[in-house]
Amino acid sequence: MSEPEEERFADLVRRQAPPARDPMFRIQVLERRENEQFRSRSYLYLAGAGAVLVLAAVAIFLRPDSLGDIGVLIAVAIAVAGCLFYGPALSRRLGDLRRQYLKI
């Protein structure tokens, strides 16, 4: 092939090539997704805290003489909330360890 034909072919190939990747766009998309996940988790935690407060208020209203039992109930509710909070991260970490050491 001659030189002008090669240049013309290269020019056509360059025009049909996909656009270059924009790393800032990817970072912005990841940031937006992370913010949405944070917002949804925050609402979940706020609802859980509200549920614990309502549970404690109802328990104190119904049986004000048994604060020890109510304290146990609140401790259990806090433990459940902690499991909800740390559960996904713990599950991910255990999965990583399993894949790393068991080569699955």
C-alpha angles and dihedrals in degrees: 000000000000125000098252092051091051091049091049091049092048090050091052091049091049092051092051095047117109116259119270115267116261109218093191090058091053091048091050091050092049091047092051092050092048091050091051091050091048091050093050092047090049091054090049092051092046091052090049092051090048091050091052091050092048090047091051093046092050092046093050091046093050098042113015092164095065105060091149092063090045090052090054089049091051091047090053091048090050090049091052090048089051090052090051090048099046099026099089094045092046091048091051092048093049089049090052091050091048092051091045098049102028095040093226 
